Amino acid sequence: MKFLEEEVQYIALAIMGILYVIKILWLARMKAPSDKAPLKGNRFQGVLKSWGNIFMPWSMESTRKHPFFYLEFALFHIGVALTIAATFLIPLASGLMTPSSSKIFMLFI
């Protein structure tokens, strides 16, 4: 059973990493659709504002009308991020998984 403790975890992490790299390379090869709208303002600022909308719920009408859905969205994604982090922390930095940090992880997961 010792084999199942670490080696399988490393193999699973390696497979996940390889698949992420393959997916990123595949997406990078795809041709971006052309934008037919006339240019307005700075593209870089537009991209930052678009990505930043996730962290500015007051700027989206849907979250002003349904704040519970934004809270649900945020908690879900925090839980997913912590789950992914735990897959690396448990085998590679188990000292960081103290009882108090483990409780935080379990709460969100």
Number of C-alpha atoms within 10 A of each C-alpha: 5 7 8 8 10 14 12 12 17 15 11 13 15 12 12 12 12 12 12 12 12 12 11 11 11 10 11 10 8 8 7 8 6 6 7 6 6 5 8 7 7 8 10 9 10 12 10 10 13 11 11 12 12 14 10 12 15 13 12 11 10 12 15 13 11 10 14 11 13 16 13 11 12 14 14 14 14 15 17 14 14 18 16 12 12 18 14 15 15 14 14 13 10 11 9 12 15 9 9 10 11 12 12 13 18 12 9 15 16
